Amino acid sequence: MKMLRLSARFGVLLGAFALSGCLSLKPVPTVDDVDLPDVQSEAALIETDAPDTGAIRRGLSSMFRGNRAQTVDRNVELVDQGVFLEYGDVAAVCGLSNRDLGQKVETKSGYTLYDAGGDPASPRTHYLTGFADGCARQFTAAMVIFADVGTHEFVRYQSATANDDYTETDKAYEVIKARFCRAGHGDPCGAKLDALAGRTTFLTLYERFGTNPHWINILLSDGVVSAVDAHDH
């Protein structure tokens, strides 16, 4: 199965814009105007393979060396229920019952987040369901927050951040948006934003409450993890 190496990006801006109102959207260009960032291929960003139970789990020490974006690792381990993962690791766990998943926290865009329990102020196991392979994704975090695509566009396309380097989640979103909304690079989705939000969302994982030296941003779309990137101070 696949083991995802997670890491994320708009942590500090998320709180400032999570309650933003309606956006002022630009006219949507034609598909001929689409100018996508230089990425190897859409397949390199989107998790599509069937589970690979022989895949090797890799360490995460390199994920937090600098503020570097990471693409999805295509070799992700299938772990047994009860294995505790370090912060930054994500594994697939199959065959869990509703009781195994713990307390339901929230559902967004077809993905449901569960808290397996423990000290609410400490990193603990969470599960996320809604993936095409039918298996949950497990990860460890103290706090987990969904961020809708409208908030992402507001943060990403405003003048203060418009010239910032694009992370892997930014690049993957541009690919998805261009295909679904027929909107150009750096332009909002437009009239199809609500429909896109019904199948696509971001998830941010925080290592602890309060000051976070590391946080992880994940792009989820159409039942797969499309991209991840890590950010640290």
N, CA, C and O of each residue as an XYZ file, in Angstrom:
932
protein
N       0.866     -1.180      0.000
C       0.000      0.000      0.000
C       0.885      1.207      0.000
O       2.109      1.085      0.054
N       0.314      2.321     -0.057
C       1.107      3.506     -0.182
C       1.332      4.202      1.128
O       0.419      4.274      1.951
N       2.490      4.705      1.343
C       2.739      5.488      2.535
C       3.033      6.913      2.144
O       3.998      7.151      1.417
N       2.273      7.844      2.579
C       2.377      9.219      2.160
C       3.279      9.994      3.093
O       3.172      9.858      4.312
N       4.143     10.784      2.555
C       4.994     11.618      3.344
C       4.396     12.980      3.346
O       4.415     13.679      2.333
N       3.870     13.365      4.458
C       3.085     14.555      4.502
C       3.880     15.744      4.966
O       4.893     15.637      5.656
N       3.399     16.820      4.575
C       3.882     18.074      5.055
C       3.111     19.225      4.443
O       2.578     19.027      3.351
N       2.984     20.516      5.082
C       2.067     21.491      4.554
C       2.465     22.932      4.592
O       3.564     23.296      5.010
N       1.521     23.761      4.133
C       1.938     25.055      3.718
C       1.202     26.230      4.302
O       1.865     27.047      4.941
N      -0.117     26.412      4.154
C      -0.562     27.709      4.549
C      -0.952     27.827      6.007
O      -1.879     28.579      6.308
N      -0.318     27.145      6.916
C      -0.688     27.130      8.322
C      -1.047     28.465      8.925
O      -2.169     28.643      9.400
N      -0.090     29.443      8.918
C      -0.336     30.686      9.638
C      -1.379     31.559      8.967
O      -2.020     32.372      9.633
N      -1.567     31.407      7.646
C      -2.571     32.226      6.978
C      -3.969     31.651      7.122
O      -4.957     32.364      6.948
N      -4.059     30.352      7.443
C      -5.354     29.675      7.448
C      -6.324     30.337      8.395
O      -7.479     30.574      8.041
N      -5.856     30.646      9.629
C      -6.750     31.232     10.613
C      -7.255     32.591     10.191
O      -8.403     32.948     10.455
N      -6.376     33.367      9.519
C      -6.742     34.729      9.142
C      -7.823     34.773      8.088
O      -8.592     35.730      8.008
N      -7.875     33.716      7.269
C      -8.794     33.767      6.136
C      -9.890     32.715      6.181
O     -10.723     32.669      5.276
N      -9.919     31.865      7.207
C     -10.897     30.780      7.260
C     -12.320     31.300      7.279
O     -13.230     30.607      6.826
N     -12.541     32.536      7.806
C     -13.884     33.093      7.901
C     -14.163     34.101      6.792
O     -15.097     34.896      6.901
N     -13.361     34.076      5.724
C     -13.525     35.053      4.647
C     -14.878     34.896      3.980
O     -15.412     33.789      3.923
N     -15.436     35.974      3.479
C     -16.726     35.944      2.801
C     -16.574     35.630      1.340
O     -15.633     34.956      0.923
N     -17.507     36.126      0.574
C     -17.509     35.825     -0.852
C     -16.295     36.439     -1.507
O     -15.805     37.486     -1.084
N     -15.816     35.779     -2.542
C     -14.646     36.255     -3.265
C     -15.091     37.036     -4.492
O     -16.163     36.797     -5.046
N     -14.250     37.968     -4.900
C     -14.482     38.692     -6.145
C     -13.701     37.996     -7.222
O     -12.478     38.116     -7.292
N     -14.405     37.267     -8.064
C     -13.733     36.383     -9.011
C     -13.519     37.068    -10.344
O     -14.334     37.877    -10.788
N     -12.393     36.724    -10.980
C     -12.082     37.228    -12.309
C     -12.872     36.443    -13.346
O     -13.338     35.340    -13.060
N     -13.031     36.996    -14.551
C     -13.635     36.207    -15.627
C     -12.803     34.971    -15.893
O     -11.575     35.009    -15.817
N     -13.469     33.883    -16.203
C     -12.768     32.623    -16.428
C     -12.290     32.549    -17.869
O     -13.105     32.646    -18.787
N     -10.976     32.378    -18.096
C     -10.467     32.282    -19.469
C     -10.813     30.946    -20.086
O     -11.312     30.042    -19.416
N     -10.538     30.837    -21.378
C     -10.758     29.558    -22.039
C      -9.630     28.615    -21.708
O      -8.600     29.012    -21.164
N      -9.842     27.353    -22.047
C      -8.818     26.361    -21.739
C      -7.527     26.639    -22.497
O      -6.452     26.215    -22.072
N      -7.628     27.356    -23.627
C      -6.416     27.678    -24.383
C      -5.513     28.642    -23.635
O      -4.321     28.742    -23.926
N      -6.092     29.359    -22.661
C      -5.294     30.321    -21.895
C      -4.583     29.698    -20.715
O      -3.799     30.366    -20.040
N      -4.849     28.405    -20.450
C      -4.283     27.777    -19.256
C      -2.774     27.688    -19.367
O      -2.252     27.142    -20.339
N      -2.061     28.226    -18.371
C      -0.602     28.185    -18.314
C      -0.211     27.543    -16.996
O      -0.071     28.226    -15.982
N      -0.034     26.229    -17.011
C       0.201     25.498    -15.775
C       1.654     25.568    -15.369
O       2.529     25.723    -16.221
N       1.936     25.453    -14.040
C       3.318     25.399    -13.587
C       4.024     24.193    -14.155
O       3.400     23.230    -14.602
N       5.340     24.266    -14.129
C       6.150     23.182    -14.665
C       6.179     22.022    -13.692
O       6.906     22.049    -12.699
N       5.388     21.008    -13.978
C       5.395     19.795    -13.163
C       5.679     18.635    -14.088
O       5.424     18.704    -15.290
N       6.208     17.570    -13.519
C       6.599     16.445    -14.361
C       5.398     15.866    -15.084
O       5.443     15.657    -16.297
N       4.347     15.610    -14.365
C       3.137     15.099    -14.972
C       2.070     15.044    -13.920
O       2.370     14.996    -12.726
N       0.818     15.050    -14.348
C      -0.285     14.931    -13.402
C      -0.196     13.620    -12.652
O      -0.542     13.554    -11.473
N       0.263     12.578    -13.321
C       0.368     11.279    -12.666
C       1.361     11.300    -11.529
O       1.222     10.534    -10.576
N       2.376     12.173    -11.609
C       3.376     12.250    -10.543
C       2.811     12.886     -9.297
O       3.377     12.729     -8.216
N       1.687     13.613     -9.423
C       1.119     14.303     -8.283
C      -0.047     13.558     -7.664
O      -0.400     13.828     -6.515
N      -0.662     12.624     -8.390
C      -1.923     12.049     -7.940
C      -1.763     10.575     -7.634
O      -1.240      9.813     -8.446
N      -2.211     10.185     -6.469
C      -2.109      8.813     -6.007
C      -3.212      7.991     -6.645
O      -4.390      8.228     -6.378
N      -2.848      7.020     -7.491
C      -3.850      6.240     -8.198
C      -3.635      4.747     -8.096
O      -4.529      3.977     -8.449
N      -2.464      4.308     -7.620
C      -2.155      2.893     -7.647
C      -2.982      2.104     -6.654
O      -3.462      2.641     -5.656
N      -3.145      0.794     -6.946
C      -3.761     -0.111     -5.988
C      -2.798     -0.334     -4.842
O      -1.603     -0.068     -4.975
N      -3.314     -0.830     -3.691
C      -2.440     -1.037     -2.538
C      -1.250     -1.930     -2.846
O      -1.386     -2.934     -3.545
N      -0.084     -1.565     -2.327
C       1.137     -2.340     -2.488
C       1.628     -2.736     -1.107
O       2.316     -1.964     -0.439
N       1.269     -3.945     -0.677
C       1.580     -4.360      0.684
C       3.051     -4.634      0.872
O       3.493     -4.815      2.006
N       3.836     -4.671     -0.201
C       5.269     -4.899     -0.069
C       6.082     -3.626     -0.051
O       7.312     -3.671     -0.006
N       5.407     -2.493     -0.087
C       6.141     -1.224     -0.119
C       6.879     -0.993      1.185
O       6.486     -1.484      2.243
N       7.954     -0.236      1.080
C       8.832     -0.014      2.230
C       8.540      1.335      2.859
O       8.499      2.359      2.178
N       8.336      1.320      4.171
C       8.124      2.568      4.895
C       9.445      3.323      5.011
O      10.485      2.738      5.314
N       9.388      4.621      4.766
C      10.587      5.440      4.810
C      10.514      6.440      5.945
O       9.428      6.848      6.356
N      11.666      6.834      6.448
C      11.708      7.814      7.538
C      11.374      9.196      7.042
O      11.416      9.475      5.844
N      11.036     10.071      7.994
C      10.608     11.414      7.629
C      11.609     12.492      7.976
O      11.285     13.675      7.872
N      12.808     12.133      8.383
C      13.734     13.155      8.861
C      14.020     14.208      7.801
O      14.229     15.375      8.131
N      14.032     13.812      6.534
C      14.355     14.774      5.479
C      13.217     15.729      5.180
O      13.431     16.745      4.518
N      11.999     15.432      5.654
C      10.853     16.260      5.323
C      10.939     17.639      5.953
O      10.331     18.580      5.442
N      11.684     17.790      7.058
C      11.691     19.041      7.773
C      13.040     19.738      7.701
O      13.376     20.530      8.582
N      13.805     19.455      6.675
C      15.063     20.156      6.453
C      14.803     21.309      5.501
O      14.880     21.152      4.283
N      14.498     22.454      6.058
C      14.193     23.603      5.230
C      12.728     23.625      4.849
O      11.962     22.737      5.221
N      12.347     24.652      4.099
C      10.959     24.850      3.707
C      10.780     24.331      2.280
O      10.557     25.108      1.351
N      10.879     23.027      2.118
C      10.840     22.450      0.781
C       9.539     21.676      0.563
O       9.035     21.010      1.467
N       9.017     21.780     -0.642
C       7.796     21.050     -0.962
C       8.138     19.612     -1.315
O       9.238     19.314     -1.781
N       7.187     18.738     -1.088
C       7.391     17.330     -1.374
C       6.215     16.802     -2.187
O       5.064     17.132     -1.903
N       6.501     15.984     -3.196
C       5.441     15.309     -3.913
C       5.043     14.057     -3.149
O       5.745     13.626     -2.234
N       3.934     13.488     -3.524
C       3.452     12.292     -2.848
C       4.394     11.128     -3.109
O       4.778     10.873     -4.250
N       4.770     10.411     -2.026
C       5.592      9.211     -2.148
C       4.704      8.071     -2.622
O       3.699      7.751     -1.987
N       5.077      7.463     -3.735
C       4.246      6.408     -4.298
C       4.425      5.086     -3.564
O       3.652      4.162     -3.816
N       5.401      4.944     -2.670
C       5.607      3.723     -1.900
C       5.166      3.965     -0.464
O       5.916      4.520      0.339
N       3.959      3.549     -0.150
C       3.382      3.792      1.165
C       2.959      2.476      1.779
O       2.284      1.665      1.145
N       3.359      2.276      3.009
C       3.139      0.986      3.653
C       1.712      0.822      4.156
O       1.091      1.771      4.633
N       1.218     -0.371      4.044
C      -0.039     -0.767      4.664
C       0.293     -1.275      6.056
O       1.006     -2.269      6.193
N      -0.208     -0.616      7.086
C       0.121     -1.002      8.452
C      -1.077     -1.651      9.124
O      -2.221     -1.462      8.709
N      -0.798     -2.415     10.162
C      -1.849     -3.045     10.946
C      -2.475     -2.034     11.894
O      -1.849     -1.047     12.280
N      -3.704     -2.297     12.253
C      -4.366     -1.456     13.235
C      -3.579     -1.475     14.547
O      -3.078     -2.518     14.965
N      -3.477     -0.315     15.186
C      -2.796     -0.232     16.467
C      -1.374      0.270     16.392
O      -0.780      0.584     17.423
N      -0.808      0.357     15.197
C       0.546      0.891     15.038
C       0.498      2.406     15.222
O      -0.305      3.080     14.577
N       1.345      2.946     16.092
C       1.395      4.392     16.300
C       2.419      4.994     15.348
O       3.568      4.555     15.308
N       2.008      5.986     14.590
C       2.875      6.630     13.610
C       3.441      7.924     14.167
O       2.758      8.645     14.894
N       4.674      8.214     13.832
C       5.268      9.489     14.201
C       4.578     10.618     13.434
O       4.016     10.404     12.360
N       4.632     11.818     14.004
C       4.077     12.969     13.310
C       4.783     13.128     11.966
O       6.011     13.082     11.887
N       3.992     13.314     10.915
C       4.542     13.448      9.576
C       4.404     12.204      8.744
O       4.536     12.264      7.522
N       4.135     11.052      9.384
C       3.919      9.805      8.655
C       2.423      9.617      8.414
O       1.602      9.948      9.269
N       2.083      9.089      7.254
C       0.707      8.699      6.964
C       0.745      7.312      6.358
O       1.529      7.054      5.444
N      -0.087      6.423      6.852
C      -0.141      5.060      6.336
C      -1.580      4.705      6.024
O      -2.506      5.371      6.487
N      -1.765      3.666      5.247
C      -3.091      3.147      4.945
C      -3.411      2.008      5.904
O      -2.562      1.163      6.186
N      -4.650      1.993      6.403
C      -5.125      0.943      7.304
C      -6.464      0.460      6.777
O      -7.403      1.245      6.642
N      -6.555     -0.824      6.480
C      -7.773     -1.377      5.888
C      -8.559     -2.183      6.920
O      -8.003     -2.659      7.909
N      -9.859     -2.327      6.671
C     -10.686     -3.207      7.486
C     -11.102     -2.654      8.827
O     -11.507     -3.427      9.694
N     -11.022     -1.351      9.042
C     -11.415     -0.774     10.322
C     -12.933     -0.633     10.411
O     -13.588     -0.262      9.437
N     -13.481     -0.931     11.578
C     -14.900     -0.712     11.829
C     -15.117      0.722     12.290
O     -14.160      1.436     12.586
N     -16.378      1.141     12.352
C     -16.673      2.485     12.843
C     -16.171      2.670     14.268
O     -15.700      3.749     14.627
N     -16.272      1.625     15.079
C     -15.775      1.706     16.451
C     -14.264      1.881     16.471
O     -13.729      2.616     17.301
N     -13.574      1.199     15.552
C     -12.111      1.314     15.486
C     -11.671      2.736     15.152
O     -10.634      3.201     15.625
N     -12.462      3.417     14.340
C     -12.076      4.741     13.860
C     -12.105      5.790     14.962
O     -11.370      6.775     14.891
N     -12.930      5.599     15.968
C     -13.031      6.567     17.052
C     -14.152      7.560     16.834
O     -15.148      7.249     16.181
N     -13.993      8.745     17.377
C     -15.038      9.764     17.329
C     -15.000     10.527     16.011
O     -13.956     11.024     15.590
N     -16.155     10.606     15.377
C     -16.255     11.373     14.140
C     -16.120     12.856     14.444
O     -16.794     13.378     15.332
N     -15.253     13.529     13.708
C     -14.990     14.951     13.940
C     -15.701     15.821     12.917
O     -16.414     16.756     13.282
N     -15.511     15.518     11.635
C     -16.035     16.394     10.589
C     -15.961     15.685      9.246
O     -15.090     14.846      9.016
N     -16.895     16.037      8.358
C     -16.872     15.536      6.986
C     -16.842     16.715      6.026
O     -17.649     17.639      6.136
N     -15.906     16.676      5.086
C     -15.795     17.705      4.059
C     -15.454     17.047      2.730
O     -14.556     16.209      2.651
N     -16.175     17.433      1.695
C     -15.843     17.029      0.318
C     -15.720     15.519      0.164
O     -14.932     15.040     -0.652
N     -16.489     14.770      0.939
C     -16.467     13.316      0.829
C     -15.469     12.624      1.731
O     -15.393     11.395      1.723
N     -14.702     13.366      2.505
C     -13.713     12.803      3.423
C     -14.179     13.030      4.858
O     -14.628     14.121      5.210
N     -14.069     11.987      5.683
C     -14.497     12.086      7.077
C     -13.306     11.887      7.994
O     -12.561     10.916      7.869
N     -13.139     12.821      8.917
C     -12.040     12.801      9.877
C     -12.516     12.204     11.194
O     -13.593     12.538     11.687
N     -11.694     11.310     11.760
C     -11.990     10.675     13.043
C     -10.820     10.895     13.999
O      -9.657     10.899     13.597
N     -11.158     11.076     15.272
C     -10.167     11.196     16.340
C     -10.218      9.914     17.152
O     -11.244      9.598     17.755
N      -9.110      9.171     17.172
C      -9.081      7.884     17.858
C      -9.015      8.021     19.371
O      -9.146      7.022     20.078
N      -8.816      9.226     19.884
C      -8.835      9.446     21.322
C      -7.459      9.639     21.909
O      -6.447      9.334     21.279
N      -7.433     10.155     23.137
C      -6.184     10.464     23.817
C      -6.208     11.882     24.333
O      -7.243     12.547     24.282
N      -5.085     12.351     24.827
C      -4.973     13.709     25.351
C      -5.274     14.705     24.232
O      -4.545     14.746     23.241
N      -6.332     15.507     24.366
C      -6.702     16.413     23.271
C      -5.683     17.499     22.982
O      -5.763     18.155     21.944
N      -4.723     17.704     23.881
C      -3.698     18.721     23.657
C      -2.406     18.134     23.105
O      -1.451     18.868     22.852
N      -2.365     16.811     22.916
C      -1.136     16.135     22.482
C      -1.329     15.478     21.121
O      -2.464     15.216     20.722
N      -0.244     15.209     20.404
C      -0.353     14.462     19.149
C      -0.975     13.093     19.401
O      -0.589     12.400     20.343
N      -1.919     12.705     18.580
C      -2.635     11.444     18.760
C      -3.091     10.937     17.400
O      -3.031     11.661     16.406
N      -3.540      9.708     17.362
C      -3.932      9.073     16.106
C      -5.244      9.645     15.583
O      -6.214      9.809     16.323
N      -5.247      9.942     14.298
C      -6.457     10.325     13.574
C      -6.594      9.405     12.365
O      -5.609      8.874     11.850
N      -7.830      9.231     11.928
C      -8.107      8.478     10.706
C      -8.907      9.358      9.753
O      -9.687     10.210     10.178
N      -8.702      9.136      8.468
C      -9.440      9.845      7.430
C      -9.976      8.818      6.448
O      -9.213      8.011      5.916
N     -11.280      8.839      6.201
C     -11.892      7.919      5.248
C     -12.387      8.685      4.028
O     -12.417      9.916      4.020
N     -12.778      7.930      2.988
C     -13.276      8.535      1.765
C     -12.376      8.298      0.571
O     -12.531      8.946     -0.463
N     -11.425      7.364      0.705
C     -10.468      7.098     -0.370
C     -10.974      6.010     -1.308
O     -11.744      5.135     -0.914
N     -10.528      6.084     -2.546
C     -11.020      5.189     -3.582
C     -10.692      3.730     -3.307
O     -11.414      2.846     -3.768
N      -9.616      3.452     -2.562
C      -9.251      2.063     -2.290
C     -10.006      1.481     -1.102
O      -9.834      0.305     -0.782
N     -10.839      2.283     -0.442
C     -11.637      1.790      0.665
C     -10.911      1.711      1.991
O     -11.514      1.333      2.995
N      -9.643      2.053      2.026
C      -8.854      1.999      3.254
C      -8.731      3.396      3.859
O      -8.675      4.397      3.144
N      -8.692      3.439      5.186
C      -8.504      4.719      5.869
C      -7.049      5.143      5.780
O      -6.162      4.314      5.581
N      -6.812      6.430      5.927
C      -5.465      6.946      6.087
C      -5.287      7.314      7.561
O      -6.142      7.969      8.158
N      -4.176      6.886      8.127
C      -3.875      7.136      9.532
C      -2.711      8.104      9.643
O      -1.751      8.016      8.877
N      -2.790      9.022     10.586
C      -1.696      9.951     10.839
C      -1.794     10.440     12.275
O      -2.800     10.225     12.951
N      -0.747     11.095     12.726
C      -0.673     11.602     14.096
C      -0.574     13.119     14.067
O       0.246     13.677     13.338
N      -1.403     13.785     14.856
C      -1.381     15.246     14.938
C      -2.105     15.674     16.203
O      -2.945     14.945     16.731
N      -1.768     16.867     16.683
C      -2.491     17.425     17.821
C      -3.759     18.134     17.364
O      -4.755     18.166     18.087
N      -3.720     18.702     16.163
C      -4.863     19.441     15.633
C      -4.912     19.254     14.125
O      -3.886     19.305     13.447
N      -6.123     19.037     13.606
C      -6.330     18.818     12.174
C      -7.462     19.733     11.717
O      -8.521     19.772     12.344
N      -7.243     20.464     10.633
C      -8.233     21.427     10.151
C      -8.425     21.261      8.647
O      -7.454     21.238      7.891
N      -9.684     21.145      8.216
C     -10.005     21.203      6.795
C      -9.939     22.657      6.326
O     -10.246     23.576      7.085
N      -9.541     22.854      5.085
C      -9.538     24.183      4.467
C     -10.133     24.062      3.073
O      -9.615     23.316      2.242
N     -11.213     24.784      2.808
C     -11.894     24.638      1.528
C     -11.112     25.314      0.404
O     -10.219     26.127      0.641
N     -11.472     24.956     -0.811
C     -10.730     25.469     -1.964
C     -10.939     26.969     -2.157
O     -10.072     27.649     -2.705
N     -12.083     27.491     -1.710
C     -12.301     28.929     -1.787
C     -11.316     29.695     -0.920
O     -10.802     30.737     -1.326
N     -11.050     29.170      0.293
C     -10.059     29.793      1.167
C      -8.674     29.708      0.545
O      -7.900     30.663      0.599
N      -8.366     28.553     -0.049
C      -7.068     28.404     -0.714
C      -6.899     29.450     -1.810
O      -5.853     30.095     -1.890
N      -7.913     29.628     -2.654
C      -7.803     30.602     -3.739
C      -7.654     32.021     -3.194
O      -6.886     32.818     -3.733
N      -8.385     32.335     -2.131
C      -8.283     33.675     -1.551
C      -6.868     33.955     -1.062
O      -6.329     35.040     -1.281
N      -6.270     32.968     -0.396
C      -4.917     33.133      0.133
C      -3.879     33.117     -0.989
O      -2.969     33.945     -1.008
N      -4.016     32.178     -1.916
C      -3.010     31.966     -2.956
C      -2.993     33.087     -3.980
O      -1.923     33.463     -4.457
N      -4.156     33.632     -4.330
C      -4.233     34.578     -5.434
C      -4.236     36.035     -4.990
O      -4.216     36.920     -5.846
N      -4.259     36.324     -3.692
C      -4.214     37.720     -3.273
C      -2.849     38.314     -3.611
O      -1.871     37.583     -3.768
N      -2.784     39.632     -3.722
C      -1.564     40.281     -4.201
C      -0.360     40.020     -3.307
O       0.768     39.964     -3.795
N      -0.582     39.861     -2.005
C       0.537     39.675     -1.078
C       1.250     38.348     -1.271
O       2.423     38.222     -0.919
N       0.562     37.353     -1.826
C       1.159     36.024     -2.001
C       1.190     35.568     -3.455
O       1.643     34.461     -3.745
N       0.719     36.397     -4.360
C       0.605     35.982     -5.760
C       1.947     35.600     -6.371
O       2.001     34.757     -7.266
N       3.029     36.210     -5.896
C       4.348     35.934     -6.461
C       5.157     34.932     -5.651
O       6.315     34.669     -5.976
N       4.569     34.372     -4.606
C       5.265     33.351     -3.825
C       5.466     32.091     -4.657
O       4.678     31.798     -5.556
N       6.521     31.353     -4.352
C       6.755     30.088     -5.044
C       5.583     29.138     -4.819
O       4.988     29.114     -3.742
N       5.263     28.366     -5.835
C       4.175     27.398     -5.737
C       4.699     26.102     -5.118
O       5.729     25.573     -5.535
N       3.975     25.604     -4.121
C       4.305     24.313     -3.524
C       3.682     23.203     -4.365
O       2.990     23.475     -5.346
N       3.928     21.962     -3.980
C       3.349     20.844     -4.722
C       1.827     20.828     -4.614
O       1.150     20.462     -5.575
N       1.271     21.220     -3.454
C      -0.185     21.279     -3.364
C      -0.739     22.404     -4.232
O      -1.803     22.252     -4.831
N      -0.035     23.525     -4.308
C      -0.443     24.606     -5.209
C      -0.452     24.130     -6.661
O      -1.412     24.361     -7.397
N       0.615     23.472     -7.055
C       0.734     23.004     -8.440
C      -0.347     21.981     -8.769
O      -0.967     22.037     -9.831
N      -0.564     21.051     -7.849
C      -1.585     20.029     -8.085
C      -2.970     20.654     -8.171
O      -3.798     20.227     -8.976
N      -3.221     21.659     -7.348
C      -4.525     22.327     -7.405
C      -4.719     23.022     -8.750
O      -5.821     22.999     -9.300
N      -3.677     23.633     -9.281
C      -3.790     24.282    -10.584
C      -4.149     23.275    -11.676
O      -4.932     23.584    -12.574
N      -3.579     22.072    -11.600
C      -3.896     21.025    -12.575
C      -5.360     20.622    -12.459
O      -6.073     20.544    -13.459
N      -5.800     20.368    -11.229
C      -7.189     19.957    -10.993
C      -8.153     21.064    -11.401
O      -9.161     20.805    -12.059
N      -7.844     22.293    -11.013
C      -8.711     23.437    -11.326
C      -8.808     23.669    -12.832
O      -9.891     23.946    -13.348
N      -7.686     23.559    -13.537
C      -7.697     23.768    -14.987
C      -8.576     22.735    -15.676
O      -9.312     23.052    -16.610
N      -8.492     21.502    -15.207
C      -9.276     20.430    -15.814
C     -10.763     20.567    -15.497
O     -11.605     20.373    -16.374
N     -11.085     20.898    -14.255
C     -12.485     20.922    -13.825
C     -13.161     22.255    -14.133
O     -14.305     22.279    -14.587
N     -12.466     23.358    -13.890
C     -13.062     24.695    -14.027
C     -12.732     25.365    -15.353
O     -13.363     26.356    -15.721
N     -11.751     24.834    -16.071
C     -11.264     25.451    -17.300
C     -10.790     26.884    -17.011
O     -11.056     27.818    -17.767
N     -10.083     27.015    -15.894
C      -9.558     28.317    -15.471
C      -8.045     28.320    -15.601
O      -7.390     27.303    -15.369
N      -7.498     29.459    -15.970
C      -6.068     29.580    -16.187
C      -5.266     29.610    -14.903
O      -5.811     29.781    -13.812
N      -3.965     29.442    -15.052
C      -3.053     29.474    -13.911
C      -3.143     30.811    -13.183
O      -3.004     31.871    -13.793
N      -3.378     30.751    -11.874
C      -3.480     31.964    -11.083
C      -4.835     32.628    -11.111
O      -5.021     33.676    -10.492
N      -5.801     32.034    -11.824
C      -7.159     32.579    -11.872
C      -8.093     31.719    -11.025
O      -7.924     30.501    -10.970
N      -9.075     32.331    -10.366
C     -10.032     31.561     -9.574
C     -10.847     30.608    -10.431
O     -10.960     30.782    -11.645
N     -11.405     29.611     -9.790
C     -12.214     28.615    -10.497
C     -13.434     29.243    -11.137
O     -13.811     28.879    -12.251
N     -14.054     30.182    -10.442
C     -15.223     30.844    -11.000
C     -16.516     30.149    -10.631
O     -16.691     29.718     -9.491
N     -17.426     30.036    -11.593
C     -18.778     29.553    -11.327
C     -18.818     28.108    -10.852
O     -19.797     27.698    -10.228
N     -17.792     27.334    -11.129
C     -17.780     25.924    -10.736
C     -17.109     25.688     -9.383
O     -16.857     24.543     -9.009
N     -16.821     26.757     -8.651
C     -16.088     26.605     -7.393
C     -16.820     25.706     -6.399
O     -16.202     24.844     -5.775
N     -18.128     25.900     -6.246
C     -18.875     25.081     -5.291
C     -18.859     23.611     -5.688
O     -18.745     22.733     -4.833
N     -18.973     23.345     -6.987
C     -18.930     21.957     -7.450
C     -17.553     21.350     -7.211
O     -17.444     20.189     -6.818
N     -16.501     22.132     -7.445
C     -15.149     21.648     -7.186
C     -14.953     21.386     -5.700
O     -14.317     20.404     -5.317
N     -15.502     22.266     -4.860
C     -15.365     22.105     -3.409
C     -16.060     20.848     -2.907
O     -15.714     20.335     -1.843
N     -17.028     20.349     -3.653
C     -17.715     19.132     -3.250
C     -16.875     17.881     -3.412
O     -17.243     16.824     -2.900
N     -15.753     17.977     -4.115
C     -14.912     16.806     -4.370
C     -13.441     17.047     -4.051
O     -12.628     16.126     -4.130
N     -13.101     18.271     -3.692
C     -11.701     18.644     -3.474
C     -11.591     19.503     -2.223
O     -12.401     20.406     -2.018
N     -10.591     19.229     -1.383
C     -10.380     20.029     -0.183
C      -8.934     19.906      0.271
O      -8.194     19.044     -0.204
N      -8.546     20.763      1.181
C      -7.223     20.710      1.802
C      -7.367     20.279      3.256
O      -8.403     20.497      3.884
N      -6.319     19.668      3.773
C      -6.274     19.262      5.171
C      -4.928     19.704      5.734
O      -3.881     19.412      5.158
N      -4.962     20.412      6.865
C      -3.734     20.867      7.503
C      -3.564     20.158      8.837
O      -4.485     20.119      9.652
N      -2.371     19.592      9.056
C      -2.050     18.868     10.286
C      -1.058     19.693     11.093
O      -0.050     20.161     10.563
N      -1.347     19.865     12.370
C      -0.462     20.602     13.264
C       0.138     19.651     14.288
O      -0.549     18.794     14.845
N       1.420     19.820     14.523
C       2.130     18.942     15.447
C       1.691     19.169     16.888
O       1.671     18.235     17.689
N       1.341     20.407     17.216
C       0.921     20.725     18.577
C       0.056     21.975     18.552
O       0.014     22.684     17.547
N      -0.623     22.244     19.639
C      -1.364     23.485     19.788
C      -0.379     24.623     20.051
O       0.741     24.394     20.508
N      -0.811     25.859     19.755
C       0.064     26.997     19.982
C       1.072     27.139     18.861
O       0.739     26.943     17.692
N       2.305     27.479     19.212
C       3.362     27.666     18.230
C       3.724     26.345     17.581
O       4.015     25.367     18.271
N       3.706     26.313     16.256
C       3.990     25.085     15.520
C       5.207     25.273     14.627
O       5.137     26.011     13.645
N       6.330     24.618     14.948
C       7.492     24.712     14.071
C       7.286     23.972     12.755
O       7.943     24.278     11.760
N       6.381     23.005     12.747
C       6.092     22.234     11.540
C       4.579     22.142     11.349
O       3.831     21.997     12.315
N       4.142     22.226     10.111
C       2.774     21.854      9.792
C       2.744     21.251      8.406
O       3.663     21.439      7.608
N       1.684     20.530      8.132
C       1.585     19.720      6.926
C       0.305     20.078      6.189
O      -0.757     20.184      6.803
N       0.396     20.263      4.899
C      -0.770     20.565      4.081
C      -0.974     19.457      3.061
O      -0.030     19.039      2.391
N      -2.210     18.984      2.947
C      -2.547     17.875      2.061
C      -3.676     18.310      1.138
O      -4.645     18.920      1.590
N      -3.562     18.002     -0.146
C      -4.645     18.234     -1.101
C      -5.327     16.907     -1.391
O      -4.680     15.945     -1.805
N      -6.635     16.860     -1.174
C      -7.441     15.666     -1.403
C      -8.416     15.953     -2.532
O      -9.072     16.994     -2.536
N      -8.517     15.032     -3.497
C      -9.448     15.240     -4.601
C      -9.843     13.911     -5.223
O      -8.989     13.065     -5.491
N     -11.138     13.730     -5.451
C     -11.660     12.551     -6.143
C     -11.195     11.243     -5.515
O     -10.867     10.297     -6.230
N     -11.164     11.178     -4.195
C     -10.865      9.926     -3.516
C      -9.412      9.546     -3.442
O      -9.097      8.394     -3.145
N      -8.517     10.472     -3.700
C      -7.083     10.196     -3.587
C      -6.384     11.386     -2.940
O      -6.931     12.488     -2.890
N      -5.175     11.153     -2.449
C      -4.300     12.244     -2.029
C      -3.587     12.748     -3.279
O      -2.827     12.011     -3.906
N      -3.833     13.992     -3.633
C      -3.265     14.536     -4.865
C      -1.855     15.067     -4.675
O      -1.023     14.941     -5.574
N      -1.571     15.657     -3.524
C      -0.232     16.197     -3.254
C      -0.126     16.559     -1.785
O      -1.129     16.744     -1.096
N       1.122     16.658     -1.317
C       1.392     17.120      0.045
C       2.604     18.038      0.012
O       3.446     17.927     -0.879
N       2.696     18.937      0.974
C       3.938     19.682      1.142
C       4.117     20.056      2.602
O       3.152     20.191      3.354
N       5.395     20.223      2.989
C       5.752     20.494      4.378
C       6.238     21.921      4.523
O       6.835     22.491      3.610
N       5.972     22.477      5.673
C       6.469     23.822      5.977
C       7.010     23.822      7.387
O       6.395     23.251      8.288
N       8.170     24.462      7.597
C       8.638     24.660      8.958
C       9.262     26.037      9.083
O       9.731     26.618      8.104
N       9.260     26.547     10.302
C       9.813     27.873     10.578
C      11.318     27.840     10.435
O      11.979     28.861     10.627
